[in-house]
Structures are given as structure tokens and as C-alpha cells.
Amino acid sequence: MTDIGGHIHLVLPDATERAACFRALAAGTERIVRSFASADAWIEAAGEDSCGILLFHWRQPGTADGATLLGRVAARAGIAAFVAAEQLSIAESRAILCGGARDLLPAPLDPRLVRRTVDAALAEWRLHQIARDRHREAEARLAALTPRERDILAAIAAGLGNKAIARRLDLSPRTVEVHRANIMRRAGAGNVAELLRLQFIAELAHGAPTNQVRFGA
């Protein structure tokens, strides 16, 4: 998932809608929410430098349009884009999502839906951050293992006992025991279950979420 720890930016031409969405997102939180009347205004303010979540109408007044905004977002990591639009064709919707938008929201915007959507995105990001931190911790704790110790750890993870590991790696059972003790010490693991958990977390691949069209919550 994209890291969305920055400010929330609204690029909504309609002043009433912009104010309603601003209030919905800012209420009861310490989030920094900024609003802009047009894509031109957002670009002029260099909005991408501090933006974490960007919500904008696909149809924009002025010289810059929604495609321009999406292009700028796609060129920078760390921004999750949500596009508000109405009466889009399937081809247009597909192009927007394939172009880097996180989701499509129906226009005119319902502030309650906007709040739920942003809250869900932030919650998902926090979970991703926790998983990434655990992954990094596990990698760091296993980084000190020697190549031989990594071979033995892989064999332990495969469910092999000391004698089977010794036969596989052409070692004595006593040597395997010494290596196992060193692995536990280097990894800071209190037991085999914790060691295997570290191994599993360290090997986890980070997958990106699939973009889906969701009109509603």
C-alpha cells in the first residue's frame, strides 16, 4: 500500500461541497486538511510536497484538469488519490484507476462517505505501517545469522529435527545443536515458535492493494 502519512488535500471547485467535506474530515481530529478551488490552485501551491491523501473532482475549471492532477500524483510516491466523478464511462473509469487513482467516489460528494473513505484508507495505512515495522524488525534480528545458520533455520522451518538436519547438511547432530543455540541467541528468540515467527514475517512479501471501483461504503 501507498504511504499516506501526509496532509489531506481537497481540490473541489464547488465552495459549498468543499466546505462540507472539509468539516467532515477535520471534525474531531488533529488532521491537517487543506482545500483548493481548482487544480491550478493546488499546483501553484505545490500541493504535492505535503500531500498524503488527495481528493479531487475529475472535471476541473482552468487549464489543469483531473488527468493533470492524476499524472502528477502518479509521478510521486506517497500520495493516495481519490477521484470524484459522475457519468463516467467504463473506459474512463478504468483509465482513471489504471492511471493511479486509489478509488472512485460518486459526485456530488456525500461528506459522510468522504469521511468513511478517508478513515478507512488511513486505518489500512496504519496496519501496513505496523506490518512493515514488524517485517523490518524481523529482518534486522535475523541479519546477523551466518549462511550456515540460515540453512539450518530453513531446515527448522521445514519441520526437520536435529538428526535430519545433520544428515541433510552433512553435519554432526552436536554441531547442529550448537548452531541452533547460536541462532536463538543471535535472533533474540526465546523459543522455537518465536524464531519461526520471525522467519515467517521476514519472508512475507508486501503486496499492493488492488484498486477497485466502489461507489458507496
HELIX and SHEET records of a PDB file:
HELIX    1   1 ALA A   15  ALA A   26  1                                  12    
HELIX    2   2 ALA A   39  GLU A   44  1                                   6    
HELIX    3   3 GLY A   47  ASP A   49  5                                   3    
HELIX    4   4 GLY A   66  ALA A   74  1                                   9    
HELIX    5   5 ILE A   90  CYS A   98  1                                   9    
HELIX    6   6 PRO A  111  LEU A  142  1                                  32    
HELIX    7   7 PRO A  147  ALA A  157  1                                  11    
HELIX    8   8 ASN A  162  LEU A  169  1                                   8    
HELIX    9   9 PRO A  173  ALA A  187  1                                  15    
HELIX   10  10 VAL A  192  GLU A  203  1                                  12    
SHEET    1   A 5 VAL A  33  PHE A  36  0                                        
SHEET    2   A 5 HIS A   7  VAL A  11  1                                        
SHEET    3   A 5 CYS A  51  HIS A  57  1                                        
SHEET    4   A 5 ALA A  80  ALA A  85  1                                        
SHEET    5   A 5 ALA A 101  PRO A 106  1                                        
END                                                                             
